[in-house]
Amino acid sequence: MYLVEVDQESAQNNDLKEIAADTFKGRALISSKELRQIHQDTFGVQDRTARSYVKMMLDAKIIEKSNQFPSDFRLILP
């Protein structure tokens, strides 16, 4: 059972990485508000769910808050 959970988490992280790569394509920084709006528009979710996606990306170390602009995020992936 544990392997199934790990596989699902890995698949979810891969999906989040793809979403982040597409979202940040050609951009160094995206504001928190804009990132949530992109998720809302793309997936048809409410703000609360969009915030969850951002948190999952932060927790998975796919994105991080900008040191220079605290309300902005940057992509960590290569």
N, CA, C and O atoms as a Tripos MOL2 file, in Angstrom:
@<TRIPOS>MOLECULE
protein
  312   311    78     0     0
PROTEIN
NO_CHARGES

@<TRIPOS>ATOM
      1 N           0.7950   -1.2040    0.0000 N.3       1 MET1
      2 CA          0.0000    0.0000    0.0000 C.3       1 MET1
      3 C           0.8320    1.2610    0.0000 C.2       1 MET1
      4 O           0.4780    2.2500   -0.6420 O.2       1 MET1
      5 N           1.9170    1.2270    0.7060 N.am      2 TYR2
      6 CA          2.7840    2.3970    0.7930 C.3       2 TYR2
      7 C           3.3350    2.7780   -0.5780 C.2       2 TYR2
      8 O           3.4580    3.9610   -0.8960 O.2       2 TYR2
      9 N           3.6690    1.7690   -1.3920 N.am      3 LEU3
     10 CA          4.2130    2.0490   -2.7270 C.3       3 LEU3
     11 C           3.1980    2.7850   -3.5960 C.2       3 LEU3
     12 O           3.5740    3.6440   -4.3930 O.2       3 LEU3
     13 N           1.9370    2.4590   -3.4510 N.am      4 VAL4
     14 CA          0.8940    3.1270   -4.2300 C.3       4 VAL4
     15 C           0.8380    4.6030   -3.8420 C.2       4 VAL4
     16 O           0.7140    5.4680   -4.7090 O.2       4 VAL4
     17 N           0.9300    4.8950   -2.5310 N.am      5 GLU5
     18 CA          0.9010    6.2830   -2.0780 C.3       5 GLU5
     19 C           2.0990    7.0550   -2.6120 C.2       5 GLU5
     20 O           1.9580    8.2020   -3.0350 O.2       5 GLU5
     21 N           3.2720    6.4380   -2.5950 N.am      6 VAL6
     22 CA          4.4880    7.0850   -3.0930 C.3       6 VAL6
     23 C           4.3610    7.3350   -4.5900 C.2       6 VAL6
     24 O           4.7340    8.4040   -5.0740 O.2       6 VAL6
     25 N           3.8370    6.3580   -5.3290 N.am      7 ASP7
     26 CA          3.6560    6.5190   -6.7730 C.3       7 ASP7
     27 C           2.6740    7.6410   -7.0950 C.2       7 ASP7
     28 O           2.8950    8.4110   -8.0290 O.2       7 ASP7
     29 N           1.5920    7.7360   -6.3280 N.am      8 GLN8
     30 CA          0.6130    8.7920   -6.5550 C.3       8 GLN8
     31 C           1.2210   10.1560   -6.2500 C.2       8 GLN8
     32 O           0.9950   11.1210   -6.9800 O.2       8 GLN8
     33 N           1.9920   10.2300   -5.1730 N.am      9 GLU9
     34 CA          2.6360   11.5000   -4.8240 C.3       9 GLU9
     35 C           3.6540   11.8850   -5.8840 C.2       9 GLU9
     36 O           3.7540   13.0560   -6.2510 O.2       9 GLU9
     37 N           4.4030   10.9240   -6.3720 N.am     10 SER10
     38 CA          5.3900   11.1870   -7.4160 C.3      10 SER10
     39 C           4.7070   11.6630   -8.7030 C.2      10 SER10
     40 O           5.1770   12.5970   -9.3540 O.2      10 SER10
     41 N           3.6160   11.0240   -9.0550 N.am     11 ALA11
     42 CA          2.8730   11.4200  -10.2510 C.3      11 ALA11
     43 C           2.3090   12.8240  -10.0860 C.2      11 ALA11
     44 O           2.3310   13.6230  -11.0230 O.2      11 ALA11
     45 N           1.8060   13.1200   -8.8980 N.am     12 GLN12
     46 CA          1.2670   14.4500   -8.6310 C.3      12 GLN12
     47 C           2.3730   15.5010   -8.7340 C.2      12 GLN12
     48 O           2.1590   16.5670   -9.3110 O.2      12 GLN12
     49 N           3.5520   15.2120   -8.1810 N.am     13 ASN13
     50 CA          4.6760   16.1500   -8.2690 C.3      13 ASN13
     51 C           5.1010   16.3590   -9.7090 C.2      13 ASN13
     52 O           5.4350   17.4780  -10.0970 O.2      13 ASN13
     53 N           5.0950   15.3120  -10.5020 N.am     14 ASN14
     54 CA          5.4400   15.4510  -11.9210 C.3      14 ASN14
     55 C           4.4290   16.3390  -12.6390 C.2      14 ASN14
     56 O           4.8010   17.1720  -13.4650 O.2      14 ASN14
     57 N           3.1530   16.1580  -12.3210 N.am     15 ASP15
     58 CA          2.1160   17.0060  -12.9150 C.3      15 ASP15
     59 C           2.3170   18.4600  -12.5120 C.2      15 ASP15
     60 O           2.2190   19.3630  -13.3430 O.2      15 ASP15
     61 N           2.6020   18.6810  -11.2200 N.am     16 LEU16
     62 CA          2.8230   20.0410  -10.7380 C.3      16 LEU16
     63 C           4.0440   20.6710  -11.4060 C.2      16 LEU16
     64 O           4.0350   21.8640  -11.7090 O.2      16 LEU16
     65 N           5.0920   19.8830  -11.6390 N.am     17 LYS17
     66 CA          6.2930   20.3920  -12.3120 C.3      17 LYS17
     67 C           5.9690   20.8320  -13.7310 C.2      17 LYS17
     68 O           6.4260   21.8820  -14.1840 O.2      17 LYS17
     69 N           5.1730   20.0200  -14.4370 N.am     18 GLU18
     70 CA          4.7930   20.3700  -15.8070 C.3      18 GLU18
     71 C           3.9560   21.6490  -15.8360 C.2      18 GLU18
     72 O           4.1590   22.5190  -16.6830 O.2      18 GLU18
     73 N           3.0130   21.7490  -14.8970 N.am     19 ILE19
     74 CA          2.1620   22.9280  -14.8130 C.3      19 ILE19
     75 C           3.0130   24.1650  -14.5400 C.2      19 ILE19
     76 O           2.8320   25.2060  -15.1710 O.2      19 ILE19
     77 N           3.9480   24.0400  -13.5860 N.am     20 ALA20
     78 CA          4.8060   25.1720  -13.2290 C.3      20 ALA20
     79 C           5.6870   25.5700  -14.4100 C.2      20 ALA20
     80 O           5.8490   26.7580  -14.6890 O.2      20 ALA20
     81 N           6.2540   24.5910  -15.1010 N.am     21 ALA21
     82 CA          7.1170   24.8950  -16.2400 C.3      21 ALA21
     83 C           6.3350   25.6520  -17.3190 C.2      21 ALA21
     84 O           6.8480   26.6080  -17.9000 O.2      21 ALA21
     85 N           5.1060   25.2300  -17.5840 N.am     22 ASP22
     86 CA          4.2770   25.9200  -18.5750 C.3      22 ASP22
     87 C           3.9000   27.3190  -18.1040 C.2      22 ASP22
     88 O           3.9060   28.2700  -18.8860 O.2      22 ASP22
     89 N           3.5740   27.4360  -16.8240 N.am     23 THR23
     90 CA          3.1470   28.7110  -16.2720 C.3      23 THR23
     91 C           4.2620   29.7470  -16.2980 C.2      23 THR23
     92 O           4.0270   30.9190  -16.5890 O.2      23 THR23
     93 N           5.4750   29.3060  -15.9920 N.am     24 PHE24
     94 CA          6.6070   30.2310  -15.8920 C.3      24 PHE24
     95 C           7.3810   30.3770  -17.1960 C.2      24 PHE24
     96 O           8.3920   31.0780  -17.2350 O.2      24 PHE24
     97 N           6.9270   29.7310  -18.2550 N.am     25 LYS25
     98 CA          7.6440   29.7780  -19.5310 C.3      25 LYS25
     99 C           7.8860   31.2250  -19.9540 C.2      25 LYS25
    100 O           6.9430   31.9840  -20.1750 O.2      25 LYS25
    101 N           9.1540   31.5940  -20.0620 N.am     26 GLY26
    102 CA          9.5220   32.9340  -20.4950 C.3      26 GLY26
    103 C           9.3920   34.0050  -19.4250 C.2      26 GLY26
    104 O           9.5080   35.1950  -19.7200 O.2      26 GLY26
    105 N           9.1540   33.5960  -18.1890 N.am     27 ARG27
    106 CA          8.9730   34.5660  -17.1000 C.3      27 ARG27
    107 C           9.8270   34.1640  -15.9060 C.2      27 ARG27
    108 O           9.9030   32.9880  -15.5510 O.2      27 ARG27
    109 N          10.4590   35.1370  -15.2980 N.am     28 ALA28
    110 CA         11.2850   34.8610  -14.1260 C.3      28 ALA28
    111 C          10.4550   34.8740  -12.8470 C.2      28 ALA28
    112 O          10.6760   34.0590  -11.9510 O.2      28 ALA28
    113 N           9.5000   35.7990  -12.7630 N.am     29 LEU29
    114 CA          8.6830   35.9590  -11.5640 C.3      29 LEU29
    115 C           7.2100   36.0800  -11.9350 C.2      29 LEU29
    116 O           6.8540   36.6130  -12.9850 O.2      29 LEU29
    117 N           6.3640   35.5700  -11.0410 N.am     30 ILE30
    118 CA          4.9180   35.7350  -11.1800 C.3      30 ILE30
    119 C           4.3840   36.0800   -9.7990 C.2      30 ILE30
    120 O           4.7530   35.4550   -8.8050 O.2      30 ILE30
    121 N           3.5180   37.0740   -9.7450 N.am     31 SER31
    122 CA          2.9420   37.4630   -8.4560 C.3      31 SER31
    123 C           2.0260   36.3630   -7.9330 C.2      31 SER31
    124 O           1.4970   35.5510   -8.6920 O.2      31 SER31
    125 N           1.8590   36.3620   -6.6430 N.am     32 SER32
    126 CA          0.9960   35.3790   -5.9940 C.3      32 SER32
    127 C          -0.4240   35.4470   -6.5530 C.2      32 SER32
    128 O          -1.0320   34.4220   -6.8610 O.2      32 SER32
    129 N          -0.9330   36.6470   -6.6760 N.am     33 LYS33
    130 CA         -2.2860   36.8490   -7.1860 C.3      33 LYS33
    131 C          -2.4290   36.3270   -8.6150 C.2      33 LYS33
    132 O          -3.4050   35.6550   -8.9480 O.2      33 LYS33
    133 N          -1.4410   36.6480   -9.4550 N.am     34 GLU34
    134 CA         -1.4950   36.2100  -10.8490 C.3      34 GLU34
    135 C          -1.3640   34.6920  -10.9590 C.2      34 GLU34
    136 O          -2.0260   34.0690  -11.7890 O.2      34 GLU34
    137 N          -0.5150   34.1010  -10.1300 N.am     35 LEU35
    138 CA         -0.3330   32.6500  -10.1570 C.3      35 LEU35
    139 C          -1.6390   31.9500   -9.7770 C.2      35 LEU35
    140 O          -2.0230   30.9620  -10.4030 O.2      35 LEU35
    141 N          -2.3110   32.4600   -8.7600 N.am     36 ARG36
    142 CA         -3.6060   31.8850   -8.3710 C.3      36 ARG36
    143 C          -4.6280   32.0570   -9.4910 C.2      36 ARG36
    144 O          -5.4040   31.1430   -9.7720 O.2      36 ARG36
    145 N          -4.6310   33.2240  -10.1280 N.am     37 GLN37
    146 CA         -5.5870   33.4760  -11.2090 C.3      37 GLN37
    147 C          -5.3300   32.5420  -12.3910 C.2      37 GLN37
    148 O          -6.2760   32.0590  -13.0150 O.2      37 GLN37
    149 N          -4.0710   32.2870  -12.6980 N.am     38 ILE38
    150 CA         -3.7370   31.3540  -13.7850 C.3      38 ILE38
    151 C          -4.2900   29.9710  -13.4650 C.2      38 ILE38
    152 O          -4.8630   29.3160  -14.3360 O.2      38 ILE38
    153 N          -4.1210   29.5210  -12.2160 N.am     39 HIS39
    154 CA         -4.6510   28.2120  -11.8210 C.3      39 HIS39
    155 C          -6.1740   28.1940  -11.8940 C.2      39 HIS39
    156 O          -6.7700   27.2110  -12.3340 O.2      39 HIS39
    157 N          -6.7970   29.2810  -11.4630 N.am     40 GLN40
    158 CA         -8.2530   29.3460  -11.5220 C.3      40 GLN40
    159 C          -8.7460   29.2700  -12.9660 C.2      40 GLN40
    160 O          -9.6890   28.5370  -13.2620 O.2      40 GLN40
    161 N          -8.1250   30.0050  -13.8410 N.am     41 ASP41
    162 CA         -8.5350   30.0290  -15.2450 C.3      41 ASP41
    163 C          -8.2440   28.7020  -15.9440 C.2      41 ASP41
    164 O          -9.0660   28.2060  -16.7150 O.2      41 ASP41
    165 N          -7.0890   28.1390  -15.6750 N.am     42 THR42
    166 CA         -6.6720   26.9120  -16.3440 C.3      42 THR42
    167 C          -7.4920   25.7040  -15.9030 C.2      42 THR42
    168 O          -7.8980   24.8850  -16.7280 O.2      42 THR42
    169 N          -7.7310   25.5990  -14.6020 N.am     43 PHE43
    170 CA         -8.3760   24.4000  -14.0680 C.3      43 PHE43
    171 C          -9.8200   24.6050  -13.6540 C.2      43 PHE43
    172 O         -10.4880   23.6560  -13.2440 O.2      43 PHE43
    173 N         -10.3100   25.8260  -13.7540 N.am     44 GLY44
    174 CA        -11.6930   26.0850  -13.3920 C.3      44 GLY44
    175 C         -11.9710   25.8770  -11.9130 C.2      44 GLY44
    176 O         -13.0410   25.3990  -11.5350 O.2      44 GLY44
    177 N         -10.9920   26.2430  -11.0680 N.am     45 VAL45
    178 CA        -11.1360   26.0630   -9.6170 C.3      45 VAL45
    179 C         -11.3170   27.4190   -8.9430 C.2      45 VAL45
    180 O         -11.0730   28.4700   -9.5350 O.2      45 VAL45
    181 N         -11.7420   27.3600   -7.7150 N.am     46 GLN46
    182 CA        -11.9090   28.5680   -6.9110 C.3      46 GLN46
    183 C         -10.5590   28.9860   -6.3160 C.2      46 GLN46
    184 O          -9.5800   28.2430   -6.3830 O.2      46 GLN46
    185 N         -10.5290   30.1820   -5.7380 N.am     47 ASP47
    186 CA         -9.2940   30.7300   -5.1700 C.3      47 ASP47
    187 C          -8.7010   29.8210   -4.1060 C.2      47 ASP47
    188 O          -7.4830   29.6600   -4.0390 O.2      47 ASP47
    189 N          -9.5350   29.2320   -3.2840 N.am     48 ARG48
    190 CA         -9.0390   28.3600   -2.2040 C.3      48 ARG48
    191 C          -8.2580   27.1690   -2.7660 C.2      48 ARG48
    192 O          -7.1970   26.8220   -2.2480 O.2      48 ARG48
    193 N          -8.7750   26.5550   -3.8080 N.am     49 THR49
    194 CA         -8.0890   25.4210   -4.4320 C.3      49 THR49
    195 C          -6.8190   25.8940   -5.1380 C.2      49 THR49
    196 O          -5.7990   25.2060   -5.1010 O.2      49 THR49
    197 N          -6.8740   27.0410   -5.7680 N.am     50 ALA50
    198 CA         -5.6890   27.5980   -6.4270 C.3      50 ALA50
    199 C          -4.5890   27.8490   -5.3960 C.2      50 ALA50
    200 O          -3.4140   27.6100   -5.6740 O.2      50 ALA50
    201 N          -4.9590   28.3250   -4.2170 N.am     51 ARG51
    202 CA         -3.9850   28.5250   -3.1390 C.3      51 ARG51
    203 C          -3.3620   27.1890   -2.7260 C.2      51 ARG51
    204 O          -2.1710   27.1170   -2.4220 O.2      51 ARG51
    205 N          -4.1790   26.1390   -2.7190 N.am     52 SER52
    206 CA         -3.6720   24.7990   -2.3790 C.3      52 SER52
    207 C          -2.6370   24.3400   -3.3980 C.2      52 SER52
    208 O          -1.6210   23.7470   -3.0330 O.2      52 SER52
    209 N          -2.8960   24.6150   -4.6840 N.am     53 TYR53
    210 CA         -1.9270   24.2470   -5.7200 C.3      53 TYR53
    211 C          -0.6030   24.9750   -5.5010 C.2      53 TYR53
    212 O           0.4680   24.3820   -5.6300 O.2      53 TYR53
    213 N          -0.6830   26.2550   -5.1710 N.am     54 VAL54
    214 CA          0.5330   27.0310   -4.9270 C.3      54 VAL54
    215 C           1.2800   26.4500   -3.7300 C.2      54 VAL54
    216 O           2.5030   26.3170   -3.7660 O.2      54 VAL54
    217 N           0.5580   26.1080   -2.6800 N.am     55 LYS55
    218 CA          1.1920   25.5340   -1.4890 C.3      55 LYS55
    219 C           1.8400   24.1910   -1.8110 C.2      55 LYS55
    220 O           2.9440   23.9080   -1.3460 O.2      55 LYS55
    221 N           1.1620   23.3640   -2.6020 N.am     56 MET56
    222 CA          1.7390   22.0700   -2.9810 C.3      56 MET56
    223 C           3.0350   22.2730   -3.7650 C.2      56 MET56
    224 O           4.0010   21.5350   -3.5750 O.2      56 MET56
    225 N           3.0530   23.2730   -4.6460 N.am     57 MET57
    226 CA          4.2630   23.5550   -5.4220 C.3      57 MET57
    227 C           5.3880   24.0580   -4.5120 C.2      57 MET57
    228 O           6.5520   23.7110   -4.7120 O.2      57 MET57
    229 N           5.0420   24.8640   -3.5270 N.am     58 LEU58
    230 CA          6.0410   25.3430   -2.5630 C.3      58 LEU58
    231 C           6.5880   24.1740   -1.7520 C.2      58 LEU58
    232 O           7.8010   24.0390   -1.5890 O.2      58 LEU58
    233 N           5.6930   23.3310   -1.2440 N.am     59 ASP59
    234 CA          6.0980   22.1860   -0.4260 C.3      59 ASP59
    235 C           6.9630   21.2000   -1.2050 C.2      59 ASP59
    236 O           7.8740   20.5910   -0.6440 O.2      59 ASP59
    237 N           6.6810   21.0430   -2.4930 N.am     60 ALA60
    238 CA          7.4370   20.1190   -3.3410 C.3      60 ALA60
    239 C           8.7300   20.7590   -3.8670 C.2      60 ALA60
    240 O           9.4840   20.1340   -4.6130 O.2      60 ALA60
    241 N           8.9710   22.0090   -3.4670 N.am     61 LYS61
    242 CA         10.1670   22.7510   -3.8810 C.3      61 LYS61
    243 C          10.2560   22.8970   -5.3960 C.2      61 LYS61
    244 O          11.3260   22.7760   -5.9910 O.2      61 LYS61
    245 N           9.0960   23.1620   -6.0020 N.am     62 ILE62
    246 CA          9.0180   23.4230   -7.4370 C.3      62 ILE62
    247 C           9.1310   24.9180   -7.6800 C.2      62 ILE62
    248 O           9.7480   25.3640   -8.6480 O.2      62 ILE62
    249 N           8.5190   25.6860   -6.7760 N.am     63 ILE63
    250 CA          8.6140   27.1410   -6.8180 C.3      63 ILE63
    251 C           9.0510   27.6280   -5.4460 C.2      63 ILE63
    252 O           8.9960   26.8900   -4.4620 O.2      63 ILE63
    253 N           9.4840   28.8820   -5.3950 N.am     64 GLU64
    254 CA          9.8380   29.4890   -4.1160 C.3      64 GLU64
    255 C           9.4990   30.9680   -4.1640 C.2      64 GLU64
    256 O           9.3680   31.5620   -5.2340 O.2      64 GLU64
    257 N           9.3610   31.5530   -2.9720 N.am     65 LYS65
    258 CA          9.1180   32.9940   -2.8990 C.3      65 LYS65
    259 C          10.3940   33.7270   -3.2800 C.2      65 LYS65
    260 O          11.4970   33.2970   -2.9420 O.2      65 LYS65
    261 N          10.2330   34.8160   -3.9720 N.am     66 SER66
    262 CA         11.3620   35.6530   -4.3590 C.3      66 SER66
    263 C          11.8990   36.3770   -3.1350 C.2      66 SER66
    264 O          11.1260   36.8880   -2.3260 O.2      66 SER66
    265 N          13.2090   36.4240   -2.9970 N.am     67 ASN67
    266 CA         13.8240   37.1820   -1.9080 C.3      67 ASN67
    267 C          13.6560   38.6760   -2.1250 C.2      67 ASN67
    268 O          13.4640   39.4390   -1.1770 O.2      67 ASN67
    269 N          13.7290   39.0750   -3.3600 N.am     68 GLN68
    270 CA         13.6730   40.4870   -3.7090 C.3      68 GLN68
    271 C          12.2480   41.0470   -3.6660 C.2      68 GLN68
    272 O          12.0260   42.1820   -3.2450 O.2      68 GLN68
    273 N          11.2980   40.2390   -4.1050 N.am     69 PHE69
    274 CA          9.8930   40.6520   -4.1600 C.3      69 PHE69
    275 C           9.0520   39.6090   -3.4240 C.2      69 PHE69
    276 O           8.6530   38.6140   -4.0310 O.2      69 PHE69
    277 N           8.7730   39.8070   -2.1420 N.am     70 PRO70
    278 CA          8.1320   38.7900   -1.2980 C.3      70 PRO70
    279 C           6.7620   38.2980   -1.7650 C.2      70 PRO70
    280 O           6.3550   37.1970   -1.3970 O.2      70 PRO70
    281 N           6.0490   39.0790   -2.5600 N.am     71 SER71
    282 CA          4.7430   38.6080   -3.0180 C.3      71 SER71
    283 C           4.8310   37.8860   -4.3620 C.2      71 SER71
    284 O           3.8060   37.5310   -4.9450 O.2      71 SER71
    285 N           6.0470   37.6700   -4.8520 N.am     72 ASP72
    286 CA          6.2560   36.9870   -6.1250 C.3      72 ASP72
    287 C           6.8940   35.6190   -5.9090 C.2      72 ASP72
    288 O           7.5460   35.3570   -4.8990 O.2      72 ASP72
    289 N           6.6750   34.7540   -6.9070 N.am     73 PHE73
    290 CA          7.2650   33.4170   -6.8810 C.3      73 PHE73
    291 C           8.1640   33.2450   -8.0910 C.2      73 PHE73
    292 O           7.9790   33.8820   -9.1280 O.2      73 PHE73
    293 N           9.1460   32.3640   -7.9290 N.am     74 ARG74
    294 CA         10.0140   32.0230   -9.0480 C.3      74 ARG74
    295 C          10.1080   30.5170   -9.1430 C.2      74 ARG74
    296 O           9.9340   29.8080   -8.1520 O.2      74 ARG74
    297 N          10.3800   30.0370  -10.3280 N.am     75 LEU75
    298 CA         10.4960   28.6130  -10.6080 C.3      75 LEU75
    299 C          11.8630   28.1340  -10.1580 C.2      75 LEU75
    300 O          12.8680   28.7970  -10.4140 O.2      75 LEU75
    301 N          11.9140   26.9970   -9.4940 N.am     76 ILE76
    302 CA         13.1890   26.4310   -9.0530 C.3      76 ILE76
    303 C          13.7120   25.4310  -10.0810 C.2      76 ILE76
    304 O          14.9210   25.2350  -10.2000 O.2      76 ILE76
    305 N          12.8240   24.8130  -10.8050 N.am     77 LEU77
    306 CA         13.2250   23.7920  -11.7880 C.3      77 LEU77
    307 C          14.1890   24.3790  -12.8240 C.2      77 LEU77
    308 O          14.1390   25.5690  -13.1340 O.2      77 LEU77
    309 N          15.0610   23.5240  -13.3470 N.am     78 PRO78
    310 CA         15.9720   24.0020  -14.3970 C.3      78 PRO78
    311 C          15.2640   24.3340  -15.6890 C.2      78 PRO78
    312 O          15.9050   24.7470  -16.6550 O.2      78 PRO78
@<TRIPOS>BOND
     1     1     2 1
     2     2     3 1
     3     3     4 2
     4     3     5 am
     5     5     6 1
     6     6     7 1
     7     7     8 2
     8     7     9 am
     9     9    10 1
    10    10    11 1
    11    11    12 2
    12    11    13 am
    13    13    14 1
    14    14    15 1
    15    15    16 2
    16    15    17 am
    17    17    18 1
    18    18    19 1
    19    19    20 2
    20    19    21 am
    21    21    22 1
    22    22    23 1
    23    23    24 2
    24    23    25 am
    25    25    26 1
    26    26    27 1
    27    27    28 2
    28    27    29 am
    29    29    30 1
    30    30    31 1
    31    31    32 2
    32    31    33 am
    33    33    34 1
    34    34    35 1
    35    35    36 2
    36    35    37 am
    37    37    38 1
    38    38    39 1
    39    39    40 2
    40    39    41 am
    41    41    42 1
    42    42    43 1
    43    43    44 2
    44    43    45 am
    45    45    46 1
    46    46    47 1
    47    47    48 2
    48    47    49 am
    49    49    50 1
    50    50    51 1
    51    51    52 2
    52    51    53 am
    53    53    54 1
    54    54    55 1
    55    55    56 2
    56    55    57 am
    57    57    58 1
    58    58    59 1
    59    59    60 2
    60    59    61 am
    61    61    62 1
    62    62    63 1
    63    63    64 2
    64    63    65 am
    65    65    66 1
    66    66    67 1
    67    67    68 2
    68    67    69 am
    69    69    70 1
    70    70    71 1
    71    71    72 2
    72    71    73 am
    73    73    74 1
    74    74    75 1
    75    75    76 2
    76    75    77 am
    77    77    78 1
    78    78    79 1
    79    79    80 2
    80    79    81 am
    81    81    82 1
    82    82    83 1
    83    83    84 2
    84    83    85 am
    85    85    86 1
    86    86    87 1
    87    87    88 2
    88    87    89 am
    89    89    90 1
    90    90    91 1
    91    91    92 2
    92    91    93 am
    93    93    94 1
    94    94    95 1
    95    95    96 2
    96    95    97 am
    97    97    98 1
    98    98    99 1
    99    99   100 2
   100    99   101 am
   101   101   102 1
   102   102   103 1
   103   103   104 2
   104   103   105 am
   105   105   106 1
   106   106   107 1
   107   107   108 2
   108   107   109 am
   109   109   110 1
   110   110   111 1
   111   111   112 2
   112   111   113 am
   113   113   114 1
   114   114   115 1
   115   115   116 2
   116   115   117 am
   117   117   118 1
   118   118   119 1
   119   119   120 2
   120   119   121 am
   121   121   122 1
   122   122   123 1
   123   123   124 2
   124   123   125 am
   125   125   126 1
   126   126   127 1
   127   127   128 2
   128   127   129 am
   129   129   130 1
   130   130   131 1
   131   131   132 2
   132   131   133 am
   133   133   134 1
   134   134   135 1
   135   135   136 2
   136   135   137 am
   137   137   138 1
   138   138   139 1
   139   139   140 2
   140   139   141 am
   141   141   142 1
   142   142   143 1
   143   143   144 2
   144   143   145 am
   145   145   146 1
   146   146   147 1
   147   147   148 2
   148   147   149 am
   149   149   150 1
   150   150   151 1
   151   151   152 2
   152   151   153 am
   153   153   154 1
   154   154   155 1
   155   155   156 2
   156   155   157 am
   157   157   158 1
   158   158   159 1
   159   159   160 2
   160   159   161 am
   161   161   162 1
   162   162   163 1
   163   163   164 2
   164   163   165 am
   165   165   166 1
   166   166   167 1
   167   167   168 2
   168   167   169 am
   169   169   170 1
   170   170   171 1
   171   171   172 2
   172   171   173 am
   173   173   174 1
   174   174   175 1
   175   175   176 2
   176   175   177 am
   177   177   178 1
   178   178   179 1
   179   179   180 2
   180   179   181 am
   181   181   182 1
   182   182   183 1
   183   183   184 2
   184   183   185 am
   185   185   186 1
   186   186   187 1
   187   187   188 2
   188   187   189 am
   189   189   190 1
   190   190   191 1
   191   191   192 2
   192   191   193 am
   193   193   194 1
   194   194   195 1
   195   195   196 2
   196   195   197 am
   197   197   198 1
   198   198   199 1
   199   199   200 2
   200   199   201 am
   201   201   202 1
   202   202   203 1
   203   203   204 2
   204   203   205 am
   205   205   206 1
   206   206   207 1
   207   207   208 2
   208   207   209 am
   209   209   210 1
   210   210   211 1
   211   211   212 2
   212   211   213 am
   213   213   214 1
   214   214   215 1
   215   215   216 2
   216   215   217 am
   217   217   218 1
   218   218   219 1
   219   219   220 2
   220   219   221 am
   221   221   222 1
   222   222   223 1
   223   223   224 2
   224   223   225 am
   225   225   226 1
   226   226   227 1
   227   227   228 2
   228   227   229 am
   229   229   230 1
   230   230   231 1
   231   231   232 2
   232   231   233 am
   233   233   234 1
   234   234   235 1
   235   235   236 2
   236   235   237 am
   237   237   238 1
   238   238   239 1
   239   239   240 2
   240   239   241 am
   241   241   242 1
   242   242   243 1
   243   243   244 2
   244   243   245 am
   245   245   246 1
   246   246   247 1
   247   247   248 2
   248   247   249 am
   249   249   250 1
   250   250   251 1
   251   251   252 2
   252   251   253 am
   253   253   254 1
   254   254   255 1
   255   255   256 2
   256   255   257 am
   257   257   258 1
   258   258   259 1
   259   259   260 2
   260   259   261 am
   261   261   262 1
   262   262   263 1
   263   263   264 2
   264   263   265 am
   265   265   266 1
   266   266   267 1
   267   267   268 2
   268   267   269 am
   269   269   270 1
   270   270   271 1
   271   271   272 2
   272   271   273 am
   273   273   274 1
   274   274   275 1
   275   275   276 2
   276   275   277 am
   277   277   278 1
   278   278   279 1
   279   279   280 2
   280   279   281 am
   281   281   282 1
   282   282   283 1
   283   283   284 2
   284   283   285 am
   285   285   286 1
   286   286   287 1
   287   287   288 2
   288   287   289 am
   289   289   290 1
   290   290   291 1
   291   291   292 2
   292   291   293 am
   293   293   294 1
   294   294   295 1
   295   295   296 2
   296   295   297 am
   297   297   298 1
   298   298   299 1
   299   299   300 2
   300   299   301 am
   301   301   302 1
   302   302   303 1
   303   303   304 2
   304   303   305 am
   305   305   306 1
   306   306   307 1
   307   307   308 2
   308   307   309 am
   309   309   310 1
   310   310   311 1
   311   311   312 2
@<TRIPOS>SUBSTRUCTURE
     1 MET1         2 RESIDUE 1 A MET
     2 TYR2         6 RESIDUE 1 A TYR
     3 LEU3        10 RESIDUE 1 A LEU
     4 VAL4        14 RESIDUE 1 A VAL
     5 GLU5        18 RESIDUE 1 A GLU
     6 VAL6        22 RESIDUE 1 A VAL
     7 ASP7        26 RESIDUE 1 A ASP
     8 GLN8        30 RESIDUE 1 A GLN
     9 GLU9        34 RESIDUE 1 A GLU
    10 SER10       38 RESIDUE 1 A SER
    11 ALA11       42 RESIDUE 1 A ALA
    12 GLN12       46 RESIDUE 1 A GLN
    13 ASN13       50 RESIDUE 1 A ASN
    14 ASN14       54 RESIDUE 1 A ASN
    15 ASP15       58 RESIDUE 1 A ASP
    16 LEU16       62 RESIDUE 1 A LEU
    17 LYS17       66 RESIDUE 1 A LYS
    18 GLU18       70 RESIDUE 1 A GLU
    19 ILE19       74 RESIDUE 1 A ILE
    20 ALA20       78 RESIDUE 1 A ALA
    21 ALA21       82 RESIDUE 1 A ALA
    22 ASP22       86 RESIDUE 1 A ASP
    23 THR23       90 RESIDUE 1 A THR
    24 PHE24       94 RESIDUE 1 A PHE
    25 LYS25       98 RESIDUE 1 A LYS
    26 GLY26      102 RESIDUE 1 A GLY
    27 ARG27      106 RESIDUE 1 A ARG
    28 ALA28      110 RESIDUE 1 A ALA
    29 LEU29      114 RESIDUE 1 A LEU
    30 ILE30      118 RESIDUE 1 A ILE
    31 SER31      122 RESIDUE 1 A SER
    32 SER32      126 RESIDUE 1 A SER
    33 LYS33      130 RESIDUE 1 A LYS
    34 GLU34      134 RESIDUE 1 A GLU
    35 LEU35      138 RESIDUE 1 A LEU
    36 ARG36      142 RESIDUE 1 A ARG
    37 GLN37      146 RESIDUE 1 A GLN
    38 ILE38      150 RESIDUE 1 A ILE
    39 HIS39      154 RESIDUE 1 A HIS
    40 GLN40      158 RESIDUE 1 A GLN
    41 ASP41      162 RESIDUE 1 A ASP
    42 THR42      166 RESIDUE 1 A THR
    43 PHE43      170 RESIDUE 1 A PHE
    44 GLY44      174 RESIDUE 1 A GLY
    45 VAL45      178 RESIDUE 1 A VAL
    46 GLN46      182 RESIDUE 1 A GLN
    47 ASP47      186 RESIDUE 1 A ASP
    48 ARG48      190 RESIDUE 1 A ARG
    49 THR49      194 RESIDUE 1 A THR
    50 ALA50      198 RESIDUE 1 A ALA
    51 ARG51      202 RESIDUE 1 A ARG
    52 SER52      206 RESIDUE 1 A SER
    53 TYR53      210 RESIDUE 1 A TYR
    54 VAL54      214 RESIDUE 1 A VAL
    55 LYS55      218 RESIDUE 1 A LYS
    56 MET56      222 RESIDUE 1 A MET
    57 MET57      226 RESIDUE 1 A MET
    58 LEU58      230 RESIDUE 1 A LEU
    59 ASP59      234 RESIDUE 1 A ASP
    60 ALA60      238 RESIDUE 1 A ALA
    61 LYS61      242 RESIDUE 1 A LYS
    62 ILE62      246 RESIDUE 1 A ILE
    63 ILE63      250 RESIDUE 1 A ILE
    64 GLU64      254 RESIDUE 1 A GLU
    65 LYS65      258 RESIDUE 1 A LYS
    66 SER66      262 RESIDUE 1 A SER
    67 ASN67      266 RESIDUE 1 A ASN
    68 GLN68      270 RESIDUE 1 A GLN
    69 PHE69      274 RESIDUE 1 A PHE
    70 PRO70      278 RESIDUE 1 A PRO
    71 SER71      282 RESIDUE 1 A SER
    72 ASP72      286 RESIDUE 1 A ASP
    73 PHE73      290 RESIDUE 1 A PHE
    74 ARG74      294 RESIDUE 1 A ARG
    75 LEU75      298 RESIDUE 1 A LEU
    76 ILE76      302 RESIDUE 1 A ILE
    77 LEU77      306 RESIDUE 1 A LEU
    78 PRO78      310 RESIDUE 1 A PRO
